[in-house]
Amino acid sequence: MKITDIEVAYLKIPQIAMEANGNQDTAVILVHTDEGITGLGEADSAPTVVKAIVDAPRSHSVMVGLKEVLIGENPLDIERLWRKMYHATMYFGRRGAVIHAMSGIDIALWDIKGKALGVPLYSLLGGSDQAKIRAYSSALFGADGIETGEKAAMFKEQGYTAFKFGWKDFGKAEKTDRAHIQGVRDAVGPDAPIMFDVGWAYDSGGPEWDVTTAIRRANIFAEYDIYWLEEPLHPDDMDGYGELCDRSPVRIAAGEELATIHEFRDLIERGKVDVLQPDVSRVGGVTETMRIAAMASAWKLSFNPHTSATGINMAATINVLASVDVPGYFEGDVAKSNPFRDEVGGVPYTLDADGCVKPSETPGLGVEINEAFINAHPLIEGPCYV
């Protein structure tokens, strides 16, 4: 089997809003082979940049577009191809958007391998069909604590047993932060895990948190028995994370912006975080995510991947979680309207009576792309997020 072509499908809603909503555009990657098997991948990045990285012509031996690197190669040779892509982009890659593009291709290669061998992805990764992964609902905060509590109650009614809210005005003022957290705690009860995503306070309109602010808020939030506090500091502030984690009474989570195991090693050793959050479609694909999971296991850390727009990355994440020996939650998509989730490949999971998800038994990722929808809708109507 050989790779014959790589396509990047750029999907977007007509108007992109200046808000923390990752469901407004996406890059879907299709890797085609000479045996008629097409692998599906997703890159959570700027889609036009991903397309440029895939299609770029050669500049020299270590600055090569990813399509040229892979055409004619055996798609089942995944580890070697990951290294080949990494080395061929050395002068314009190693982190950031190039790794995002590699992530989408890597996911697609694993999808091809599963389809070619007739087995689901988790089986290729050494996982189990008995795996059950607890899911948490993931949503933006409401306009105030009352609306946030109403959202939490709705997600509990849908079957979720753990709950995360983030961004918007959270992190701007202690009073409003307390109101949001109290609203969630009142809605879901005293024992349910609740998590809160500060997003380094970028979206709140207030200043980014420093270590002193983060420590103060962590002590306040501990009164509500929160399960983790996510991204209270800028993702580059590793020394700040280290100081915060030494003094915080609650778990600190971070990592969705990072790329490759090298940045996660820094997050562990200098940042000292409790919860690792790689995104399969950003960190280096399934291949690199499994390496990070092994490192989380060695350090006895919690492993909770971030997910992005379509069912492609959601399915990849569920398969990974079914194949690792570290504790982790699945980030459930509770958006009322997400065309990328609903139309591109469909929702790849259902909640069982315990609020858990399982990987599909279908070969590969278990997701089938709606190519007719992609071809007919270069622009997708929104809105996407609750």
N, C-alpha and C positions, 0 to 999 in steps of 0.2 A: 504494500500500500504506500502511496506517495501523496504528499500535499500538492494540490494543483492551483489553489487560489486562497486568498484571505480577503474577506470583505468586512468593512466597518459600516454598519447601518447607524446613521445619526438621526435620532428621534428627539423631538422637542415639542413642547406646547407653544402656542403662538406668541405669548408674552411671558418673558422670564421676570419674575418679581425679585426684588432685593430682600429676600427672606431666607431663613435657614430651612429650605425645603429641597431635599435631594431628589425629588420626583418630578423635576421640571424638564430635564433632558437626560439622555443616556446614550451610551455607545454599546451596541450589540455587535459582537464579533462572530463571524461565520467562517470556519475553516473547512474548506472543501477538499475532497480526496478523489483519486481516480477510481475508487470502488463505490462511489455514490454515497458514502457516509459523510455527513456534514456535522461538525462539532459546533456547539453553541457556547459562547462566552459573553461576559459582560465586563466592561471597564468603567469603574466609577471615577470619572475624571472629566475634563473638558473634551467633549466628543470630537470636535474638529481637530484638537491637538492630537488625540489618539489616532485619528485617521491619518494625519500627517506623519506620525511616527511609524505607522505600519507601511505607508506608501512611499516614504522618503527614498530618493535615489542614493546610491553609494557616494560618500565623500572620500573615504579611504578605508583601510582594513578594519578599523575599530570605530567607524561611524557609518553604519549601514541600516537602512530601513528594515523593519522586521519581516516584511513580506519577502524581500530578496533573501534574507537569511534562511527562510523556511521552505520556499518552493523547491519541490523535488525530494524533500526529506521524508523519512518514515515517521508518521505522526505518533506511533506507539512508543517511540524512543524519547520519552518525555523528559527524563532527567538530563540527558545529553543536550536536548534542544533548549532546555532552560538555560544551561550554561552557555550554549552557543549564542543565544539571544543576548545574554548579559554581557558576554565578552565583545560581541560585535557592535554594541552600543556604548562601549566604555567611555568614549569621549563626549557623549551627550546624554548619558543615562546614569545608571547606578542607583538613582533615587528618583522620586517624583513621577512625572508623567510617563516616562519610558517604562518604569516598573508597572504603572497602571495598565499600559497597553499590553505588556508582557502578561499581566494577570489575566486579562480577558482571553488571550490566546492560550495560556496554560489551562484555564478552565475548559476551553473548547477541546484541547488535546485529550484531557481526561474523559470528556464526553465521548469523543471518538473511540477511545480505547474500550470504554465500557460497552458501547454499541457493537464494536467489532467482535468483542469476546462474549457478548450476550449476558453481561452481568452488570448490576448496579454499581455506582461509584464507590459506595461504602465497602463493597466486597473487595474491590481493587485495593482499598486503603487498609484492609485488615479489620474492618468494622463488623458489626453484628446486626442481624435482622431483628434482634430482641431489644435493640436500643430504644429507649424512650427519653426524649429531651424536653425538659420543662421549658415552656415558652413564656415570655413576658410581652405585654402590650407596650408598644413604643409610639408615643405621640407628642405633639407640641402641647405646651400649657394652654389652658383656656385664658379668657380675658381677665379672670380673677380667680380667687380660690374657690368660689362657688361653682363656676363653670368647669374648672379643673376637676373638682370632686364629682360633678355630674358625668364628665367623660370617664372617670375611673369607674364609677358605678356601671356605666354602659359596657365597658370592657370586661368587668367582672361578670356581667350578665351573659356576655358572649362566650364565657368559659375560661378566660385567663385567670391565673392564680398569682401572678406577679406583674408589677406595673412600673413603667418608666415614663417620666415626662421630662421635657427639656426645652431649652432656648427661650425665645420671645423675651419677656421682661425679667426672666429669672436671673438672679444675681445682682440686680440693680439696688434693691433695698431689703433690709432684714424683715421689715414688716410684711411686705408682699410675699417674700419667700416663705415666711412662716404660714401665711394664709393658704398658699398653694399646697404646701406639704400637709397642713392640717386637713385641707379638703380631701386630699387623697387618702390619708390615714382614716378619716371618718368614714369614707365611702367603702373601703376594702377591708376594714377590720384591723385589729391589733397585731395579727400574726403574719399577714401577707408581706412578702418582700416588696419593698418600694425603693426605686432608684431615681436619681435626679441628675440631669445632664446640664451643667453650667455652660458648656460650650465656650469656656474661658471668658464668659460674660461679654462676648463680642456683639451679640445680637440684642443685648438689653438696653443699649443706649447709654449705659454707664461705663465707667473705666474698667479695664481688665483687672481681675483680682491679682493682688500680690500675695505673698506667702502669709503675711499677717492676717489679711482678710480671709483667706481660705481656711486658716486654722480656726479663726473665730466662727466662721459659718459652720465648719465641721462640728465644732462643739455644740452649736445651737441645734443642728440637724440631728445630732446623736440623741437628743431628747425624744425624737420621733422614731427611733430605732430604724433608721434607713439602712438599706442593704449595701448600697454604695453611692458615692458622690463621684460623678463622672466629669472629667476634664475641667477641674477648677482652675487650672493654670494653662498658660500658653504651651503648645506642644513642644516648643524648643527649650522650655525652662526646666531642664533635667535636674539641676541642682536645687531649684525651688521645690520640685516634686519630692526630692530626697528629704529635704527638711520637713515638708508637710507630712509625708508618710511616717516619719519618725515621731510626729506629735499628734497625728489625727486619731480621734477615737472611733472613726468609721472607715470602712474600706475606701480606697481611692482607685478609680478606674481610668484608663487612658489607652490610646494607641490607634484610633481609627485613621489618623492622618499619616501614620508612619509607613515606611516602605522597607522591606527586607528584614531579615533576622538581625542584621547589624544594628539597626535602630532600636529594635526590641531588646537586644542585649543591653544597650545603653539605658533604656527605660527601666529594665530590671535592676541593673547594677548601680546606676546613679540615681534613677528616679524612685526606685524601691516601691513601685506600685504593687497593689494587691491583686488587681484584676487586669488582665491583658485583653485588648479589644482589636485584634487585627481584622481588617476587611479583606475577604478573599479576593475581591475584585480590585484591590488597591495595593496589597502588600507583596504580591508576587505570585498570586494564583493559589491553587490547591497545593502545589508542590512546596511553596515557601510557607504556607499556613501550617502544614503538617510539621515542618521543622520547628516553627515557633511553638506549636503545641507540645512537641517533645521537650523543648526548653522550659515551658511552663510546668510540665510534669516534673522535671528535674529540680526546679525551684519550689515546687509545691504551691503554685499560684493558680488562681481561678482563670479560666479561659472562656471568654464570652465574645465571639466574633460580632463585629458590626455588620449590618446588611444594607444593601442599597436597592435601586429602583425596581428591578424586574424579578420574576420568579427564577431566572437563571442563577443569579447569585444566591437567592434564598435556598434553592435546591442544593447548590454546591455547599453552602454552609451547613445545612442539615446533615448531608452526607459526611462532612468532616466531623461534626459533633458526634455522629454515630460511630466514629472510628478512633476516638482519642480516649486516653485514660485519665483526663483531667476534668474536674467538675465544670459545667458550663450551661448557660441558658441560651435559648434561641430567641433572637429579637424578632417578634411578630409584627407584621405590617397590619395596622388597624385603620389605615386611611379609608375614608368613605369612598373616595374615587381616586384610583391610581391606574391610569390607562396602560402604563408600562407593565404593571403587575397583571391587570385583568385581561389585556388583549394580546400582549407580545408572546407570553408563554403560559399564562394562567397561574393561579395561586398554587404553589406546589405542596401545600400542607393543609391538614385539618386538625383541629384540636380534639383530643380524646376527652373522656370524662374527667381525667385528672389534670387537664390543661397542658398535656404533653403532645409532641409531634414525633413522627417516625419518618425515615427516608422511604422513598418510593422503591418498589421492587422492579421497576422498569429499567432496562439497561441504560448505562450512562447516567446522566443527571436526572433522568426521568421527566424532562421538560421537552415539549415539542414546540418549535417556533411557528408562529402564525405568519408565514412569509407573505401571504396575500394581504394581510393587514398592514405589514410594514411597507409593502410596495404601494398600497393604495393611500397610505396616510403618512406622508413625509413630515407633516405637522400634526400633532395629536392635540385634541381639544382638552383643556384642563377644567377646573382646578384638580389638584392631586392629593392634598393633605387635609386631614381633619384639623 
